[in-house]
Amino acid sequence: MTIRESVRIYDGNGCRISFGQAPQARGRSVTVNRTGECPFVREYRDGNEICPTAEGLCCSGAYLWDTGMRERVFSVSSSRGSHVLLLSLTEGRVSSVSVSLGNATFEPREIPINFATPLVGDPITVSGTTLRLTALRLGETAYGVVFLQKAKDLAWLGLENDLAQMHLFPRGTKILFAVASGDRALHLRSSSLGGDGACAALSAAVAEGVLLPDRSVTVFSPAWEGRALCTREGTLYFTCPIRSDFA
């Protein structure tokens, strides 16, 4: 049996993920255990287990479809909890998958941040520049989201490391810079991109009142685009285009 036959490779938003019975030593890989009632998804980077990402969960939906689980809507579980997957098909192949990612938390102790109350659009001064910061946690990752007024403000991206190293985040954070365009688009510029980052930014946008809940929003980054939705209750969904790299 060749590697191509035993390992299936999927591309979700430019993120190549391989699926097989064991994690791969290099790159990103996912294993799916189907022995129980609900498939259990585990994700790895260079052989080391990580918290399953939005892309990994979405690609697992395409993998399960291709390996015989012929349902358009079903649930999987992971270390993050339970996730509903919704598959879209084109000519019998999975073209995109939507995944539920649960809710972000703004509670300081859960992020964690060294602050007594939630930070939602609070002014903060870094290197002589005052920005508005929202702090939250999604999955196992803490995020600091900064909304800029217009695209040219993205020159402030040089402040990303300064913000991440602030004493405010005792265990570190991923900084996201975002610009809302109208009421249906969100542009991200950051080294911490991906479906989880997109949903974290959207959750912050809804919390700040930058965007409205219950609206599907197109999220743009330098390398990909996807769609995200934050309900009025705060539940997050991400839709990822999928391509398969096998015959």
C-alpha positions as a Python dict, from the first residue, in 0.01 Angstrom:
ca = {
    (1, 'M'): (0, 0, 0),
    (2, 'T'): (146, 339, -98),
    (3, 'I'): (139, 652, 118),
    (4, 'R'): (-100, 814, -130),
    (5, 'E'): (-342, 524, -88),
    (6, 'S'): (-322, 505, 293),
    (7, 'V'): (-313, 878, 375),
    (8, 'R'): (-572, 1124, 247),
    (9, 'I'): (-474, 1489, 221),
    (10, 'Y'): (-719, 1780, 238),
    (11, 'D'): (-669, 2151, 192),
    (12, 'G'): (-882, 2379, 410),
    (13, 'N'): (-817, 2750, 349),
    (14, 'G'): (-465, 2677, 227),
    (15, 'C'): (-393, 2452, 526),
    (16, 'R'): (-288, 2104, 413),
    (17, 'I'): (-395, 1834, 657),
    (18, 'S'): (-328, 1463, 619),
    (19, 'F'): (-555, 1189, 754),
    (20, 'G'): (-444, 839, 842),
    (21, 'Q'): (-436, 588, 1125),
    (22, 'A'): (-143, 761, 1297),
    (23, 'P'): (-17, 1122, 1322),
    (24, 'Q'): (242, 1230, 1068),
    (25, 'A'): (591, 1328, 1184),
    (26, 'R'): (583, 1645, 976),
    (27, 'G'): (313, 1898, 901),
    (28, 'R'): (-44, 1892, 1026),
    (29, 'S'): (-238, 1570, 1056),
    (30, 'V'): (-565, 1446, 1203),
    (31, 'T'): (-681, 1106, 1326),
    (32, 'V'): (-1048, 1013, 1363),
    (33, 'N'): (-1159, 740, 1603),
    (34, 'R'): (-1496, 596, 1498),
    (35, 'T'): (-1528, 319, 1755),
    (36, 'G'): (-1788, 507, 1964),
    (37, 'E'): (-2123, 660, 1875),
    (38, 'C'): (-1963, 994, 1787),
    (39, 'P'): (-1636, 1018, 1589),
    (40, 'F'): (-1354, 1163, 1801),
    (41, 'V'): (-1113, 1401, 1625),
    (42, 'R'): (-751, 1460, 1730),
    (43, 'E'): (-512, 1699, 1556),
    (44, 'Y'): (-133, 1706, 1552),
    (45, 'R'): (145, 1939, 1436),
    (46, 'D'): (475, 1766, 1355),
    (47, 'G'): (357, 1464, 1553),
    (48, 'N'): (264, 1662, 1867),
    (49, 'E'): (-102, 1682, 1966),
    (50, 'I'): (-261, 2028, 1956),
    (51, 'C'): (-610, 2162, 2023),
    (52, 'P'): (-820, 2075, 1715),
    (53, 'T'): (-853, 2376, 1484),
    (54, 'A'): (-1152, 2490, 1283),
    (55, 'E'): (-976, 2376, 963),
    (56, 'G'): (-893, 2038, 1110),
    (57, 'L'): (-1251, 1981, 1221),
    (58, 'C'): (-1388, 2091, 883),
    (59, 'C'): (-1150, 1865, 693),
    (60, 'S'): (-1251, 1574, 918),
    (61, 'G'): (-1605, 1615, 785),
    (62, 'A'): (-1482, 1572, 427),
    (63, 'Y'): (-1268, 1275, 532),
    (64, 'L'): (-1562, 1103, 703),
    (65, 'W'): (-1781, 1155, 397),
    (66, 'D'): (-1515, 1012, 165),
    (67, 'T'): (-1463, 710, 387),
    (68, 'G'): (-1829, 608, 401),
    (69, 'M'): (-2015, 830, 651),
    (70, 'R'): (-2273, 953, 401),
    (71, 'E'): (-2453, 1211, 611),
    (72, 'R'): (-2472, 1582, 534),
    (73, 'V'): (-2521, 1687, 897),
    (74, 'F'): (-2362, 1503, 1189),
    (75, 'S'): (-2163, 1557, 1509),
    (76, 'V'): (-1804, 1487, 1602),
    (77, 'S'): (-1632, 1538, 1936),
    (78, 'S'): (-1285, 1655, 2033),
    (79, 'S'): (-1096, 1781, 2336),
    (80, 'R'): (-1284, 2110, 2275),
    (81, 'G'): (-1625, 1946, 2313),
    (82, 'S'): (-1898, 1856, 2064),
    (83, 'H'): (-1916, 2003, 1713),
    (84, 'V'): (-2193, 1993, 1454),
    (85, 'L'): (-2065, 1960, 1096),
    (86, 'L'): (-2268, 2065, 792),
    (87, 'L'): (-2136, 1945, 456),
    (88, 'S'): (-2191, 2113, 119),
    (89, 'L'): (-2140, 1902, -194),
    (90, 'T'): (-2048, 1977, -554),
    (91, 'E'): (-2084, 1688, -799),
    (92, 'G'): (-2078, 1438, -515),
    (93, 'R'): (-1762, 1576, -352),
    (94, 'V'): (-1742, 1786, -38),
    (95, 'S'): (-1672, 2147, -139),
    (96, 'S'): (-1711, 2315, 201),
    (97, 'V'): (-1785, 2229, 562),
    (98, 'S'): (-1939, 2442, 836),
    (99, 'V'): (-1844, 2366, 1197),
    (100, 'S'): (-1979, 2483, 1531),
    (101, 'L'): (-1700, 2602, 1762),
    (102, 'G'): (-1893, 2685, 2078),
    (103, 'N'): (-1874, 3023, 2251),
    (104, 'A'): (-1584, 3254, 2326),
    (105, 'T'): (-1539, 3370, 2684),
    (106, 'F'): (-1460, 3725, 2792),
    (107, 'E'): (-1419, 3633, 3160),
    (108, 'P'): (-1075, 3758, 3277),
    (109, 'R'): (-997, 3447, 3487),
    (110, 'E'): (-1073, 3213, 3201),
    (111, 'I'): (-865, 3394, 2936),
    (112, 'P'): (-662, 3471, 3159),
    (113, 'I'): (-579, 3843, 3186),
    (114, 'N'): (-450, 4052, 3473),
    (115, 'F'): (-764, 4264, 3499),
    (116, 'A'): (-1068, 4259, 3724),
    (117, 'T'): (-1339, 4308, 3461),
    (118, 'P'): (-1383, 4202, 3096),
    (119, 'L'): (-1197, 4410, 2838),
    (120, 'V'): (-1432, 4485, 2548),
    (121, 'G'): (-1322, 4775, 2330),
    (122, 'D'): (-1121, 4929, 2614),
    (123, 'P'): (-858, 5192, 2527),
    (124, 'I'): (-498, 5083, 2573),
    (125, 'T'): (-177, 5270, 2498),
    (126, 'V'): (119, 5087, 2346),
    (127, 'S'): (438, 5255, 2222),
    (128, 'G'): (264, 5592, 2235),
    (129, 'T'): (-36, 5473, 2029),
    (130, 'T'): (-384, 5437, 2180),
    (131, 'L'): (-590, 5144, 2051),
    (132, 'R'): (-913, 4969, 2155),
    (133, 'L'): (-858, 4615, 2278),
    (134, 'T'): (-1097, 4325, 2334),
    (135, 'A'): (-963, 4022, 2522),
    (136, 'L'): (-1123, 3679, 2490),
    (137, 'R'): (-1055, 3309, 2478),
    (138, 'L'): (-1174, 3061, 2216),
    (139, 'G'): (-1085, 2695, 2257),
    (140, 'E'): (-747, 2686, 2427),
    (141, 'T'): (-624, 3016, 2281),
    (142, 'A'): (-631, 3365, 2428),
    (143, 'Y'): (-683, 3646, 2178),
    (144, 'G'): (-641, 4020, 2188),
    (145, 'V'): (-850, 4180, 1911),
    (146, 'V'): (-786, 4536, 1793),
    (147, 'F'): (-1029, 4699, 1547),
    (148, 'L'): (-887, 4961, 1317),
    (149, 'Q'): (-1095, 5227, 1143),
    (150, 'K'): (-955, 5191, 793),
    (151, 'A'): (-718, 4978, 594),
    (152, 'K'): (-431, 5226, 604),
    (153, 'D'): (-424, 5191, 982),
    (154, 'L'): (-280, 4845, 924),
    (155, 'A'): (60, 5015, 941),
    (156, 'W'): (14, 4965, 1316),
    (157, 'L'): (76, 4595, 1268),
    (158, 'G'): (428, 4656, 1397),
    (159, 'L'): (274, 4681, 1744),
    (160, 'E'): (164, 4316, 1742),
    (161, 'N'): (461, 4190, 1946),
    (162, 'D'): (439, 4483, 2188),
    (163, 'L'): (74, 4403, 2259),
    (164, 'A'): (135, 4030, 2295),
    (165, 'Q'): (415, 4085, 2547),
    (166, 'M'): (216, 4313, 2776),
    (167, 'H'): (185, 4210, 3141),
    (168, 'L'): (-191, 4204, 3079),
    (169, 'F'): (-165, 3851, 2936),
    (170, 'P'): (30, 3635, 3186),
    (171, 'R'): (25, 3327, 2961),
    (172, 'G'): (62, 3509, 2631),
    (173, 'T'): (-191, 3582, 2360),
    (174, 'K'): (-248, 3598, 1987),
    (175, 'I'): (-308, 3949, 1860),
    (176, 'L'): (-556, 4004, 1577),
    (177, 'F'): (-592, 4332, 1387),
    (178, 'A'): (-924, 4367, 1206),
    (179, 'V'): (-1108, 4614, 986),
    (180, 'A'): (-1486, 4585, 940),
    (181, 'S'): (-1612, 4668, 592),
    (182, 'G'): (-1985, 4743, 589),
    (183, 'D'): (-2191, 4499, 792),
    (184, 'R'): (-2097, 4176, 616),
    (185, 'A'): (-1717, 4171, 582),
    (186, 'L'): (-1421, 4152, 815),
    (187, 'H'): (-1058, 4193, 705),
    (188, 'L'): (-788, 4037, 920),
    (189, 'R'): (-418, 4112, 926),
    (190, 'S'): (-213, 3909, 1169),
    (191, 'S'): (36, 3625, 1199),
    (192, 'S'): (-231, 3434, 1393),
    (193, 'L'): (-486, 3359, 1125),
    (194, 'G'): (-719, 3067, 1057),
    (195, 'G'): (-1081, 2982, 1123),
    (196, 'D'): (-1044, 3013, 1498),
    (197, 'G'): (-889, 3357, 1462),
    (198, 'A'): (-1168, 3460, 1227),
    (199, 'C'): (-1432, 3350, 1478),
    (200, 'A'): (-1248, 3517, 1766),
    (201, 'A'): (-1240, 3845, 1572),
    (202, 'L'): (-1610, 3815, 1483),
    (203, 'S'): (-1703, 3739, 1844),
    (204, 'A'): (-1515, 4053, 1950),
    (205, 'A'): (-1685, 4254, 1673),
    (206, 'V'): (-2030, 4150, 1795),
    (207, 'A'): (-1938, 4217, 2158),
    (208, 'E'): (-1816, 4567, 2068),
    (209, 'G'): (-2116, 4639, 1843),
    (210, 'V'): (-1893, 4670, 1536),
    (211, 'L'): (-2100, 4398, 1362),
    (212, 'L'): (-2444, 4256, 1431),
    (213, 'P'): (-2510, 3899, 1547),
    (214, 'D'): (-2693, 3633, 1344),
    (215, 'R'): (-2539, 3752, 1015),
    (216, 'S'): (-2304, 3548, 800),
    (217, 'V'): (-1985, 3750, 755),
    (218, 'T'): (-1714, 3699, 493),
    (219, 'V'): (-1372, 3703, 657),
    (220, 'F'): (-1075, 3797, 442),
    (221, 'S'): (-708, 3738, 516),
    (222, 'P'): (-400, 3779, 294),
    (223, 'A'): (-407, 3410, 198),
    (224, 'W'): (-770, 3293, 217),
    (225, 'E'): (-1129, 3382, 283),
    (226, 'G'): (-1402, 3203, 472),
    (227, 'R'): (-1738, 3270, 629),
    (228, 'A'): (-1822, 3300, 996),
    (229, 'L'): (-2134, 3357, 1201),
    (230, 'C'): (-2187, 3459, 1563),
    (231, 'T'): (-2536, 3406, 1699),
    (232, 'R'): (-2707, 3639, 1945),
    (233, 'E'): (-2622, 3382, 2213),
    (234, 'G'): (-2255, 3396, 2112),
    (235, 'T'): (-2228, 3055, 1943),
    (236, 'L'): (-1970, 3061, 1664),
    (237, 'Y'): (-1972, 2884, 1327),
    (238, 'F'): (-1703, 2877, 1061),
    (239, 'T'): (-1740, 2765, 697),
    (240, 'C'): (-1425, 2638, 530),
    (241, 'P'): (-1380, 2557, 158),
    (242, 'I'): (-1232, 2209, 115),
    (243, 'R'): (-1016, 2055, -157),
    (244, 'S'): (-897, 1696, -158),
    (245, 'D'): (-558, 1589, -287),
    (246, 'F'): (-610, 1227, -382),
    (247, 'A'): (-744, 1035, -678),
}
